[in-house]
Amino acid sequence: ELGHDDDGLTINTVEAAALTSGHSQPDENKGVWPTTEDFLEVWSYLHRDGRVSNHDWTAKVDPAAVFFPDRLRIQLEAHTHQPDWSLYVANCNQVSPPGLYGPLEAFSRAALRTFFHDGHKCRANLQWQDWAEANFMSHCMDMLGVGRVFADNLLSDKRCTYSPCSDGTKAAYYNYSDASPTGAWFSCWHESAGDFLPPVQ
């Protein structure tokens, strides 16, 4: 149990079954880790589980991303009133068209419905084997006719657009991998939320 939301509902983590693919190995020549096979297994699990269909949006968040779901909810509000609107959210406008970077990805319910039904076409027709997962998902969504919208304040990522944690506007800040109580992850969270870390006892 992680706590409670503004409506008093309990927030829990759900432990998924262990991955069985084990295909991901780093490509030293390209400087990337082709994670698509592992993530496809996770998406398959979520499809079988079914709970993503109960929500307007599903967010995939890297552990090293400091995530503020309330900010994401505000940014997606304008697109949430049409549940059958099939969309994914691009988060980097330093490329054309705006691209999808992996630390924070958001897909509407209709977009995932399309992906779960027709995603096998992407596996059959795209040359995805050496791609990172975000690259696969953006190309697949485009191929399947899912709409793309850009959210300016979705992500702070030095590979695209960087903002300090103190700006207090981004839905996620990346890359803060030290999750110890006084490490970079919690420092960023407190700084962005306007709090201060308590002194170490």
C-alpha positions as CSV (number, residue, x, y, z in Angstrom):
1,E,0.0,0.0,0.0
2,L,1.4,3.4,-1.1
3,G,-1.2,5.7,0.5
4,H,-4.5,7.3,-0.4
5,D,-5.6,9.6,-3.2
6,D,-7.6,12.8,-2.8
7,D,-10.8,10.8,-2.7
8,G,-9.6,8.5,0.0
9,L,-9.1,5.5,-2.2
10,T,-6.2,3.3,-1.4
11,I,-3.3,3.2,-3.9
12,N,-1.5,-0.1,-4.2
13,T,1.3,-1.6,-6.2
14,V,0.5,-4.8,-8.1
15,E,3.4,-7.2,-8.6
16,A,3.3,-8.7,-12.1
17,A,4.6,-12.1,-13.0
18,A,8.4,-12.2,-13.7
19,L,9.5,-11.7,-17.3
20,T,10.4,-14.8,-19.2
21,S,11.8,-13.4,-22.4
22,G,15.2,-12.2,-21.2
23,H,16.0,-11.0,-24.7
24,S,17.2,-7.5,-23.9
25,Q,20.9,-7.0,-24.2
26,P,22.7,-3.7,-24.7
27,D,23.8,-2.7,-28.2
28,E,27.2,-1.1,-27.5
29,N,27.5,0.2,-31.1
30,K,24.2,2.1,-31.0
31,G,24.4,3.0,-27.3
32,V,20.8,1.7,-26.7
33,W,19.2,-1.1,-24.8
34,P,16.6,-2.8,-27.0
35,T,13.9,-3.2,-24.4
36,T,10.9,-3.8,-26.7
37,E,10.6,-7.6,-26.2
38,D,10.5,-7.3,-22.4
39,F,7.9,-4.5,-22.5
40,L,5.7,-6.3,-25.0
41,E,5.5,-9.1,-22.4
42,V,4.4,-6.5,-19.8
43,W,1.8,-5.0,-22.1
44,S,0.6,-8.5,-22.8
45,Y,0.2,-9.1,-19.1
46,L,-1.7,-5.8,-18.7
47,H,-4.0,-6.8,-21.5
48,R,-4.8,-10.2,-19.8
49,D,-5.2,-8.5,-16.5
50,G,-7.8,-6.1,-18.0
51,R,-7.6,-3.3,-15.4
52,V,-6.2,-0.8,-17.8
53,S,-9.5,-0.8,-19.6
54,N,-11.1,0.7,-16.5
55,H,-9.1,3.9,-16.8
56,D,-9.1,6.8,-19.3
57,W,-5.3,6.8,-19.5
58,T,-2.5,4.5,-18.7
59,A,1.0,5.9,-17.9
60,K,4.2,4.0,-18.2
61,V,6.9,5.5,-16.0
62,D,10.5,4.6,-15.6
63,P,11.7,4.0,-12.0
64,A,14.3,6.8,-12.4
65,A,11.6,9.4,-13.3
66,V,10.3,11.5,-10.5
67,F,6.5,11.4,-11.3
68,F,3.7,13.7,-10.3
69,P,0.4,12.0,-11.4
70,D,-1.7,15.0,-10.5
71,R,0.2,17.2,-13.0
72,L,-0.2,14.6,-15.7
73,R,-4.0,14.4,-15.0
74,I,-4.3,18.2,-15.4
75,Q,-2.4,18.0,-18.7
76,L,-4.5,15.2,-20.1
77,E,-7.8,16.7,-18.9
78,A,-8.6,18.4,-22.2
79,H,-8.4,15.0,-24.0
80,T,-10.2,13.0,-21.5
81,H,-13.8,13.9,-22.1
82,Q,-13.9,11.8,-25.3
83,P,-13.2,8.2,-24.2
84,D,-13.1,6.9,-27.7
85,W,-10.5,9.4,-28.9
86,S,-7.5,7.2,-29.6
87,L,-4.3,9.1,-28.6
88,Y,-0.8,8.9,-27.3
89,V,1.2,11.8,-25.9
90,A,4.5,12.9,-27.4
91,N,6.8,14.5,-25.0
92,C,9.8,15.9,-27.0
93,N,9.5,18.7,-29.6
94,Q,13.2,18.9,-30.4
95,V,12.4,16.5,-33.3
96,S,9.8,16.7,-36.0
97,P,7.2,15.5,-35.5
98,P,7.4,15.6,-31.7
99,G,8.7,12.3,-30.4
100,L,8.1,9.9,-27.6
101,Y,10.8,9.5,-24.9
102,G,10.5,6.5,-22.6
103,P,10.7,7.9,-19.1
104,L,7.0,8.9,-19.2
105,E,4.5,7.6,-21.8
106,A,0.7,8.1,-21.7
107,F,-1.8,6.2,-23.8
108,S,-5.6,6.7,-23.9
109,R,-7.9,3.7,-23.3
110,A,-8.9,3.7,-27.0
111,A,-5.2,3.7,-28.0
112,L,-4.4,0.7,-25.9
113,R,-7.5,-1.0,-27.2
114,T,-6.2,-0.6,-30.7
115,F,-2.7,-1.7,-29.7
116,F,-4.0,-4.8,-27.9
117,H,-6.1,-5.8,-30.9
118,D,-3.7,-4.9,-33.8
119,G,-0.2,-4.7,-32.2
120,H,0.7,-8.0,-33.8
121,K,0.8,-6.1,-37.1
122,C,3.6,-3.9,-35.8
123,R,5.7,-6.9,-34.8
124,A,5.2,-8.4,-38.2
125,N,5.9,-5.2,-40.3
126,L,8.3,-3.0,-38.4
127,Q,12.0,-3.6,-38.1
128,W,11.9,-3.2,-34.3
129,Q,14.2,-5.9,-33.0
130,D,17.0,-3.4,-32.1
131,W,14.7,-0.6,-30.9
132,A,14.1,0.8,-27.4
133,E,10.5,0.3,-26.3
134,A,9.4,4.0,-26.7
135,N,10.6,4.0,-30.3
136,F,8.6,0.8,-31.0
137,M,5.5,2.2,-29.3
138,S,5.5,5.5,-31.2
139,H,6.1,3.8,-34.6
140,C,3.4,1.2,-33.8
141,M,0.8,3.8,-32.7
142,D,1.5,5.8,-35.8
143,M,1.2,2.7,-38.0
144,L,-2.1,1.7,-36.4
145,G,-3.6,5.2,-36.9
146,V,-3.5,6.3,-33.3
147,G,-3.5,10.1,-32.9
148,R,-0.5,11.9,-31.5
149,V,-0.7,15.0,-29.3
150,F,2.2,17.0,-27.8
151,A,2.3,18.0,-24.1
152,D,4.9,20.7,-23.4
153,N,5.1,20.1,-19.7
154,L,5.1,16.4,-19.7
155,L,8.8,15.6,-19.2
156,S,12.1,17.1,-18.2
157,D,14.8,15.0,-19.8
158,K,18.4,16.3,-20.6
159,R,18.2,14.4,-23.9
160,C,15.4,16.7,-25.1
161,T,14.2,19.6,-22.9
162,Y,15.6,20.0,-19.4
163,S,14.0,21.8,-16.5
164,P,15.2,21.8,-12.9
165,C,13.0,20.0,-10.4
166,S,12.3,23.4,-8.8
167,D,10.2,24.6,-11.7
168,G,7.3,22.7,-10.3
169,T,5.5,22.2,-13.7
170,K,6.6,18.9,-15.3
171,A,4.7,15.7,-14.8
172,A,8.1,13.8,-14.6
173,Y,11.8,14.6,-14.1
174,Y,14.4,12.2,-15.4
175,N,17.1,10.8,-14.6
176,Y,17.2,10.4,-10.8
177,S,18.1,6.8,-10.1
178,D,19.3,7.1,-6.4
179,A,16.1,6.3,-4.5
180,S,17.7,6.2,-1.0
181,P,15.9,8.4,1.5
182,T,18.3,11.3,1.0
183,G,19.1,10.5,-2.6
184,A,18.5,12.4,-5.8
185,W,15.0,11.0,-6.5
186,F,13.5,12.1,-3.2
187,S,15.5,15.4,-3.3
188,C,13.9,16.2,-6.7
189,W,10.5,15.2,-5.5
190,H,10.6,17.5,-2.4
191,E,12.2,20.3,-4.4
192,S,9.5,20.1,-7.1
193,A,6.7,19.8,-4.5
194,G,8.0,22.8,-2.6
195,D,9.0,20.7,0.4
196,F,12.3,20.2,2.2
197,L,13.9,17.0,3.2
198,P,13.9,16.4,6.9
199,P,17.3,16.2,8.6
200,V,18.9,12.8,8.8
201,Q,18.5,11.4,12.3
